Amino acid sequence: MDSQNIFFHSNIKFLRERLKMSQETLAEKVNLTRTKLNALENGHTKAPQPVDYLNYSNFFKISVDSLLRVDLSKLSELKLRELQAGNDVYLTGGQVRVLAITVNTENKENIEYVPVKAKAGYRAGYSDPEYLATLPKFSLPNLPKGQTFRMFPITGDSMLPLPDGADVICRFVQDWTSLKPGTLCIAILRGEQDFVFKKVTVDAGAGMLILESLNPAYQPYQVDLDQVLEIWKYHSYQSTAVPEPAADVQHISATLNEVLKRLTLIEGKVQG
């Protein structure tokens, strides 16, 4: 194989820096000395041992073939996460997935709606255009152009004041690291949860997604990033529920604020 087509040393440095890890920290995790890791990253080791390839592959969750033959720095964040989620070109024989969408007769993107009964199926079919074609579709005016939106139902009271049964419209997030801590999002997860609507914080260094409810009665929790398939940022919601009247305490607070504003104005006039 032409050595110019081998990207192992640049890939492992790129992946380490992507996680904002020091050489010392990574060396400990992959059972190497810092000196040997530094030599590997700089291409000074011409024939790394097979165990080195395997240790890096296991840690970064990317196949040895991809570490060797793909310039990972040229891939988008979405494609990198797809590799780490198991959709590896050298493991599956397929192509790295791009976001599947559907369009209307005017070649404009639809908004697909994922009803409650389709939640479990979405996890398996989220990247399959044929599956997406079976979902209900609609369009809305005034959504930002050039972005992909999807609608998901929410259930339960963990996100109050957003009511149980509301439908949230979300924008697809390609680069998870661009999210500000505590951003409202739908996270599509592996396992039994399917997807959740939470305040999301991405901790790339720890490889964790921190999920927090709006309702303080629910405790925050974490999931491994490799359990996350997609993230959709909250844009708006729709609901047939009529908002509850403001509580007495809220009414009193609003009244006091109004009185204070008026007193401030009166004081300003007196002093003037």
Secondary structure in CASP SS format (residue, H / E / C, confidence):
PFRMAT SS
TARGET T0000
AUTHOR 0000-0000-0000
METHOD secondary structure of the structure
MODEL  1
M C 1.00
D C 1.00
S H 1.00
Q H 1.00
N H 1.00
I C 1.00
F C 1.00
F H 1.00
H H 1.00
S H 1.00
N H 1.00
I H 1.00
K H 1.00
F H 1.00
L H 1.00
R H 1.00
E H 1.00
R H 1.00
L C 1.00
K C 1.00
M C 1.00
S C 1.00
Q H 1.00
E H 1.00
T H 1.00
L H 1.00
A H 1.00
E H 1.00
K H 1.00
V C 1.00
N C 1.00
L C 1.00
T C 1.00
R H 1.00
T H 1.00
K H 1.00
L H 1.00
N H 1.00
A H 1.00
L H 1.00
E H 1.00
N C 1.00
G C 1.00
H C 1.00
T C 1.00
K C 1.00
A C 1.00
P C 1.00
Q C 1.00
P H 1.00
V H 1.00
D H 1.00
Y H 1.00
L H 1.00
N H 1.00
Y H 1.00
S H 1.00
N H 1.00
F H 1.00
F H 1.00
K C 1.00
I C 1.00
S C 1.00
V H 1.00
D H 1.00
S H 1.00
L H 1.00
L H 1.00
R H 1.00
V C 1.00
D C 1.00
L H 1.00
S H 1.00
K H 1.00
L C 1.00
S C 1.00
E H 1.00
L H 1.00
K H 1.00
L H 1.00
R H 1.00
E H 1.00
L H 1.00
Q H 1.00
A C 1.00
G C 1.00
N C 1.00
D C 1.00
V H 1.00
Y H 1.00
L H 1.00
T H 1.00
G C 1.00
G C 1.00
Q C 1.00
V C 1.00
R C 1.00
V C 1.00
L C 1.00
A C 1.00
I C 1.00
T C 1.00
V E 1.00
N C 1.00
T C 1.00
E C 1.00
N C 1.00
K C 1.00
E E 1.00
N C 1.00
I E 1.00
E E 1.00
Y E 1.00
V C 1.00
P C 1.00
V H 1.00
K H 1.00
A H 1.00
K H 1.00
A H 1.00
G H 1.00
Y H 1.00
R H 1.00
A H 1.00
G H 1.00
Y C 1.00
S C 1.00
D C 1.00
P H 1.00
E H 1.00
Y H 1.00
L H 1.00
A C 1.00
T C 1.00
L C 1.00
P C 1.00
K E 1.00
F E 1.00
S C 1.00
L C 1.00
P C 1.00
N C 1.00
L C 1.00
P C 1.00
K C 1.00
G C 1.00
Q C 1.00
T C 1.00
F E 1.00
R E 1.00
M E 1.00
F E 1.00
P E 1.00
I C 1.00
T C 1.00
G C 1.00
D C 1.00
S C 1.00
M C 1.00
L C 1.00
P C 1.00
L C 1.00
P C 1.00
D C 1.00
G C 1.00
A C 1.00
D E 1.00
V E 1.00
I E 1.00
C E 1.00
R E 1.00
F E 1.00
V C 1.00
Q C 1.00
D C 1.00
W H 1.00
T H 1.00
S H 1.00
L C 1.00
K C 1.00
P C 1.00
G C 1.00
T E 1.00
L E 1.00
C E 1.00
I E 1.00
A E 1.00
I E 1.00
L E 1.00
R C 1.00
G H 1.00
E H 1.00
Q H 1.00
D C 1.00
F E 1.00
V E 1.00
F E 1.00
K E 1.00
K E 1.00
V E 1.00
T E 1.00
V E 1.00
D E 1.00
A C 1.00
G C 1.00
A C 1.00
G C 1.00
M E 1.00
L E 1.00
I E 1.00
L E 1.00
E E 1.00
S C 1.00
L C 1.00
N C 1.00
P C 1.00
A C 1.00
Y C 1.00
Q C 1.00
P C 1.00
Y E 1.00
Q E 1.00
V E 1.00
D E 1.00
L H 1.00
D H 1.00
Q H 1.00
V E 1.00
L E 1.00
E E 1.00
I E 1.00
W E 1.00
K E 1.00
Y E 1.00
H E 1.00
S E 1.00
Y E 1.00
Q E 1.00
S C 1.00
T C 1.00
A C 1.00
V C 1.00
P C 1.00
E C 1.00
P C 1.00
A C 1.00
A C 1.00
D H 1.00
V H 1.00
Q H 1.00
H H 1.00
I H 1.00
S H 1.00
A H 1.00
T H 1.00
L H 1.00
N H 1.00
E H 1.00
V H 1.00
L H 1.00
K H 1.00
R H 1.00
L H 1.00
T H 1.00
L H 1.00
I H 1.00
E H 1.00
G H 1.00
K H 1.00
V H 1.00
Q H 1.00
G C 1.00
END
